[in-house]
């Protein structure tokens, strides 16, 4: 509740969606395990609803008004990245090499004179997983999926078998926060190795006690 205002002012649509999904998961768990306190639900709805209503003009503008081509620019970025993946599907072009070689793959554009325009003026593809596939190949996505499956399974086991409610809720928040961040990364430009959440949260989730 306290972070809602700050979150809204980031103007990050994907962060809003990710946080909303995590909040729904946490609320569902809370209602299931705290039936006696179900009357608190209307209070929470009023508080959060009032906060969001205060920022309604900002949210409405971000969701429905023009964003000077920001969303539209993602299409050529993904086409460029896909052309790299098609050329190097298994091992990619190498770590940190995307910016160095991406101009070579602008050839899909109809006009040869515009080669390099996407890579030069629009930057990296806004999808952490697509970027990972371009640099280290599709095999890295298989590894990442396996890693996250193990983390989710062991983390949930810790939550389900825990005896301390505070610990269980903390772990549940961490698990939901992890996957909320991973969803945000589908439209984020960055690298997995700089995402500390991906490394610290799993370590906490799989740790004994």
C-alpha positions as CSV (number, residue, x, y, z in Angstrom):
1,X,0.0,0.0,0.0
2,X,2.8,2.4,1.0
3,X,4.7,1.7,-2.2
4,X,1.7,2.1,-4.6
5,X,2.4,5.8,-5.2
6,X,6.1,5.3,-5.9
7,X,5.3,2.4,-8.2
8,X,2.8,4.4,-10.2
9,X,5.2,7.3,-10.6
10,X,7.7,5.0,-12.3
11,X,5.4,5.0,-15.3
12,X,6.3,1.4,-16.0
13,X,3.3,-0.4,-17.3
14,X,4.9,-3.8,-17.1
15,X,5.9,-3.2,-13.4
16,X,2.3,-2.2,-12.6
17,X,1.0,-5.5,-14.2
18,X,3.7,-7.6,-12.5
19,X,3.0,-6.1,-9.1
20,X,-0.7,-6.5,-9.6
21,X,-0.4,-10.2,-10.4
22,X,1.9,-10.7,-7.4
23,X,-0.6,-8.9,-5.1
24,X,-3.4,-11.1,-6.4
25,X,-1.4,-14.2,-5.5
26,X,-0.6,-12.9,-2.1
27,X,-4.2,-11.9,-1.4
28,X,-5.5,-15.3,-2.5
29,X,-3.1,-17.0,-0.1
30,X,-4.1,-14.6,2.7
31,X,-7.8,-15.2,2.2
32,X,-7.4,-19.0,2.1
33,X,-5.5,-19.0,5.4
34,X,-7.2,-16.2,7.2
35,X,-10.9,-16.7,6.8
36,X,-11.7,-15.1,10.1
37,X,-10.2,-11.9,8.9
38,X,-12.0,-11.8,5.6
39,X,-13.7,-8.5,6.7
40,X,-10.4,-6.8,6.3
41,X,-10.7,-7.3,2.5
42,X,-13.1,-4.3,2.0
43,X,-10.8,-2.1,4.0
44,X,-7.8,-3.1,1.8
45,X,-9.8,-2.6,-1.3
46,X,-10.8,0.9,-0.2
47,X,-7.3,1.9,0.7
48,X,-5.6,0.6,-2.4
49,X,-8.5,1.8,-4.6
50,X,-8.3,5.3,-3.1
51,X,-4.6,5.4,-3.7
52,X,-5.0,4.4,-7.4
53,X,-7.9,6.8,-7.9
54,X,-5.6,9.6,-6.8
55,X,-3.1,8.7,-9.5
56,X,-5.8,7.8,-12.1
57,X,-4.9,10.6,-14.5
58,X,-1.3,9.5,-14.6
59,X,-2.2,5.9,-15.1
60,X,-4.8,6.7,-17.8
61,X,-2.4,8.8,-19.8
62,X,0.3,6.1,-19.6
63,X,-2.0,3.3,-20.7
64,X,-4.1,5.0,-23.4
65,X,-2.3,8.1,-24.8
66,X,0.5,8.2,-27.3
67,X,4.0,7.3,-26.0
68,X,6.1,8.9,-28.9
69,X,6.6,5.6,-30.6
70,X,8.1,3.8,-27.7
71,X,5.9,0.7,-28.0
72,X,6.1,0.7,-31.8
73,X,9.9,0.7,-31.7
74,X,9.8,-2.7,-30.1
75,X,8.7,-4.4,-33.3
76,X,11.8,-3.8,-35.4
77,X,13.9,-4.6,-32.3
78,X,12.4,-8.0,-32.1
79,X,12.7,-8.6,-35.8
80,X,16.4,-7.8,-35.6
81,X,16.9,-10.1,-32.6
82,X,15.0,-12.9,-34.3
83,X,17.3,-12.6,-37.4
84,X,20.3,-13.1,-35.0
85,X,18.6,-16.1,-33.4
86,X,17.9,-17.7,-36.8
87,X,21.6,-17.3,-37.7
88,X,22.9,-18.6,-34.4
89,X,20.2,-20.6,-32.7
90,X,22.3,-22.9,-30.5
91,X,25.1,-20.9,-29.0
92,X,24.3,-17.3,-30.0
93,X,26.8,-14.6,-30.9
94,X,28.5,-14.6,-27.6
95,X,28.1,-12.8,-24.3
96,X,28.0,-9.0,-24.5
97,X,28.3,-9.2,-28.3
98,X,24.8,-8.1,-29.2
99,X,25.6,-4.4,-29.5
100,X,28.8,-5.2,-31.5
101,X,27.1,-7.3,-34.2
102,X,23.5,-6.3,-34.3
103,X,24.1,-3.7,-37.1
104,X,24.9,-6.7,-39.4
105,X,21.4,-8.1,-39.0
106,X,19.5,-5.0,-40.0
107,X,19.4,-6.4,-43.5
108,X,15.8,-7.5,-43.2
109,X,14.8,-3.9,-43.8
110,X,13.5,-3.3,-47.4
111,X,15.9,-0.4,-48.1
112,X,19.6,-1.4,-48.0
113,X,20.5,2.2,-47.2
114,X,18.8,2.0,-43.8
115,X,21.0,-0.9,-42.7
116,X,22.1,-0.3,-39.1
117,X,19.3,2.1,-38.3
118,X,17.6,-0.1,-35.7
119,X,20.7,-1.1,-33.9
120,X,22.1,2.5,-33.9
121,X,19.0,4.5,-32.9
122,X,16.7,2.0,-31.1
123,X,19.2,0.1,-29.0
124,X,18.9,-3.5,-27.6
125,X,15.8,-5.5,-27.8
126,X,13.4,-4.8,-24.9
127,X,13.2,-8.4,-23.8
128,X,15.8,-10.0,-21.4
129,X,15.0,-13.5,-22.6
130,X,15.2,-12.7,-26.3
131,X,18.5,-10.9,-25.6
132,X,19.8,-14.0,-23.7
133,X,18.9,-16.2,-26.7
134,X,20.7,-14.0,-29.2
135,X,23.9,-14.0,-27.1
136,X,24.0,-17.5,-25.6
137,X,21.5,-19.4,-27.8
138,X,18.2,-21.1,-27.2
139,X,20.0,-23.7,-25.0
140,X,20.4,-21.0,-22.4
141,X,16.6,-20.5,-22.2
142,X,16.2,-24.2,-21.6
143,X,18.7,-24.0,-18.7
144,X,16.9,-20.9,-17.3
145,X,13.5,-22.6,-17.4
146,X,14.9,-25.7,-15.6
147,X,16.6,-23.5,-13.0
148,X,13.3,-21.6,-12.3
149,X,11.3,-24.8,-12.1
150,X,13.6,-26.2,-9.4
151,X,13.5,-22.9,-7.5
152,X,9.7,-22.7,-7.7
153,X,9.2,-26.3,-6.6
154,X,11.6,-26.2,-3.7
155,X,10.5,-22.8,-2.7
156,X,6.8,-23.9,-2.6
157,X,7.8,-26.9,-0.5
158,X,9.4,-24.6,2.0
159,X,6.2,-22.5,2.1
160,X,3.9,-25.4,2.3
161,X,5.8,-27.2,5.1
162,X,6.8,-24.2,7.2
163,X,5.5,-23.9,10.7
164,X,6.0,-20.1,11.2
165,X,3.4,-18.0,9.5
166,X,5.7,-15.0,9.2
167,X,8.4,-17.1,7.5
168,X,5.9,-18.6,5.2
169,X,4.4,-15.3,4.1
170,X,7.9,-13.8,3.7
171,X,8.9,-16.7,1.4
172,X,5.6,-16.4,-0.5
173,X,6.3,-12.7,-1.1
174,X,9.8,-13.5,-2.3
175,X,8.5,-16.2,-4.6
176,X,5.8,-13.9,-6.1
177,X,8.2,-11.0,-6.3
178,X,10.7,-13.2,-8.2
179,X,8.2,-14.2,-10.9
180,X,6.7,-10.7,-11.0
181,X,10.2,-9.4,-11.9
182,X,10.7,-12.2,-14.4
183,X,7.5,-11.1,-16.1
184,X,8.6,-7.5,-16.1
185,X,11.8,-8.6,-17.9
186,X,9.7,-9.7,-21.0
187,X,9.6,-6.0,-21.9
188,X,12.7,-4.8,-20.1
189,X,16.1,-4.0,-21.7
190,X,18.9,-5.4,-19.6
191,X,20.9,-8.5,-18.7
192,X,20.1,-11.3,-16.3
193,X,23.5,-11.1,-14.6
194,X,22.7,-7.6,-13.4
195,X,19.3,-8.7,-12.0
196,X,20.2,-9.4,-8.4
197,X,16.7,-10.5,-7.7
198,X,17.2,-13.6,-9.9
199,X,20.2,-14.7,-7.8
200,X,19.4,-13.6,-4.2
201,X,15.7,-14.6,-4.1
202,X,16.3,-18.2,-5.3
203,X,19.1,-18.6,-2.8
204,X,16.7,-17.6,0.0
205,X,13.9,-19.8,-1.4
206,X,15.9,-23.0,-1.6
207,X,17.8,-22.5,1.7
208,X,17.0,-24.9,4.5
209,X,15.1,-23.0,7.2
